[in-house]
């Protein structure tokens, strides 16, 4: 199958127009006319993921986090990024990234994590996209009835396969309204409505968490990797509708471990 056909299929589901201005989603390395028989899906393009792709004879890596975020002036093996780009080119592996457009899209990553949690209730878009109001960053979930924080934590651990998570706030709080944002969501705490009881995200910093606590908000920090590693699972399900080649989910490890 041509790389261009795969891109067109994915972009119908996850429009590039949904990506944030600072993002670098899209085709990063490769020729659209290339033939693709095997695809590897990952969260991050590490040296190990590149080796896994080569070992599986994948001609394409689809990543959530873009390999290149900002302008680079040289591609040499003097830098880690340069070495990765050179290896990918030498092994004829294309790179296509879907980042904030997948976060924002209908049936994208934020919808998918709530689907996996199956908490029930009424779901809505939190920060709506001006041009695509049915899409946008984050989701708000209004439960049918109040639930305990402890029960919600239990469900999260079971359904996302997490042994431990970080929480901040009143452990005995009853939860009715939840804001969810996969990845790093600390910068958007100020956008949370006062009626929200619980914020589920990752990468929370000390001072932004303190401010949220003083506003009466309870927070669950899943971790950046832990809130987004289901990306590979989501995109594999999508590709299985269209692509008849080999689809491999990369073997990736948590960046931070609690021991």
Order of alpha helices (4+ residues) and beta strands (2+ residues): alpha-beta-beta-alpha-beta-alpha-beta-alpha-alpha-beta-beta-alpha-beta-beta-beta-alpha-beta-alpha-alpha-beta
